[in-house]
Amino acid sequence: MKSRWTDKGAREAVDRWGNRYDEAFALRVYTARLIGADAALVLHGGGNVSLKATHRTRSGDDIDAVYVKGSGRDLADLEPEELVGLDLTYLRRLRSLELLDDEAMVDEFRTHLLCASALIPSIETLLHAFLPHRYIDHSHADAVLTITNQPDGVARVREVLGERVAVVEYVRPGLELAKAVLDCHESNPKVEGMVLLHHGLVTFGDDARTSYERHIELVDACERYVEEKCRGRSLTPCFERAERPADLAARVAPVLRGLIAEPTDDEDQPHTRSILEWRAGDNILAFVNSGEAKTLAGSGPLTGDHVIHTKLKPLFIENPDWGNDTALRAQLKEAVEAYRRDYIGYITAHSGQVEKLATSPRVVLLPGAGMFCWGRGKRDARITADIAEHTLIAQVRAHFIGAYTALPSNHVYDMECRSAQRRKLGSRAQRPLESHVVVISGGAGAIGAAVAEVCAEAGAHVAVADIDEERIASVVRRVEARSGPGTACGIVMDVTDEQSVSAGYADVVRIYGGVDVVVPNAGIAHVASIEDMGVDDFRRVMEINAVGYLLFMREGIRILKRQALGGNVVVMASKNVFGPGKDFGAYSASKAAGHQLGKVAAIELAPAGIRVNMINADAIFGDEETPSGLWSTVGPGRAKSRNLDLEQLPEYYRQRNLLKVRVRGRHVGNAVVFFASNATPTTGATLPVDGGVVEAFPR
Ligand SMILES: [Zn+2]
């Protein structure tokens, strides 16, 4: 590991933040970001830093202050205001307390902030307050943990870092750890840092660069040691499969997603759902396919901070029966159930309450297919995957240099409960499609894009399936800009091609883990009277709108069934189904076919808890960003059929409905969310989204 400090970077930081904050503060933010930039030091909100300074109050008094990273904030993109100022003199008086639980500790922080609207500072704030140093840097560096997570961790730290550091036994973060660290400092005032066993590294200095570079030097020494010891070592391969991991992942992901769903007490949404991050890089495959995997996977987390994301351990499936889907499902089911029993045992053994915590694994390791990490959303799943990946690499290295030894499970449990409590404090209200996966064909068109946007705002992750790569990318960007990175993905799909449809769905399940809502929507239109209809034109419309709906629904339904969590199909039919117009025979017939397929599917799928409903929207013209492809093709013809100019069409459609409204794509999106969230026990129904057109009333 190399120092990332550059004088140029430091100067730029001072230029950037030096106006509002002084140089010391700007450099604090700068080196915090340098630590955050190294995934081998901290991951996703891990680690923390501080600065001590003087704060002038409004009444003109200068008081001692400590600025500590806000809880859960990422060091990589830390902003100055995310360093939370507190009254240092007061915090130091807390040393005299025997105990301070989390709630009381947070209360002490809140009442001693220098700015009332600041974030809650890190759980390790007192450690920063108690130590005397101006700058303090703290990480959970992989290499340090690889060395401390050994039966002879202390001796190894001494061997590698000598007397440069003091060693602190594991103590729970908070007041206890802060006191232990201060005691240790008082008996070793000359050290450059402290290694916290099973936890990480703390360094300090009078200036930003010294504290940061000491950190890097110490971690670098640990990395070199680990590398040296691991040279020439490799895992024992013991599992081989001819199929590509990607194919196995597509087969198994929906099954796993169904099995790990947790029951809820809501009859209308009887299961929680999760979103997948699947990974199968060389490191991961070497691990899951190795003879050592089972033991190492069960050996516990690198540090207590990680358990909220990964749980105590992943679920490792020994010898998955890839040759037989039924046997594989039974094997996975049994393994998930056993995991849950073990987990309940672990909670009750530490006198915890099971109902407060989800019991399913967050990480599943499958020989042949890789690592399956689950979270409430893609972002959570990726965080879990990053931590799990770093963990298994560190476990392998620790195994090569000695014997990987995790924190005792009572400490892990303690951290898990505390993090769960903290997380609950910050959790937002459940949205109607939270953690649902919605797949939309024609997703890049005017209606499809609006449906994607509205569903994502309702909490869903959306797969935008379409044929035009550029338009898909633009919709994905639009959804992600509103709902966050990873909430949308693009799938290139030709709905008339069986191969393309099944390959597209395979992509969706590798990206998100499964499917909950299928929205067949891709369609074209053709303007011609029946008398003049070219058979090729008719066939083309039927091929996309009717055969396309069939294939898109068929493949989606197969996944819904494998997943076994119920689900929804929302068929985009048309106002034309009940209220056809002249010169629009091909479109009307094809939409009637899709509508009828929906009704039959409702009958067939009810036993599996899958609801199928239809939406009859009237003309939707889209907007500048996503104009309607269909209307740009058929607009002139439809205008002609109605003796209108092209630009008169939107007003014509507005005036013909009872409410005199313009029907927009987002209205259709709202209808999809209504059906997909099981708001009413409805299947086989048609909902008009047309402003009220009497001749198209459902009957
Ligand atoms: Zn820590």
Boltz pocket constraint, residues with backbone or C-beta under 6 A from the ligand:
constraints:
  - pocket:
      binder: B
      contacts: [[A, 47], [A, 124], [A, 138], [A, 139], [A, 140], [A, 173], [A, 199], [A, 200], [A, 305]]
      max_distance: 6.0
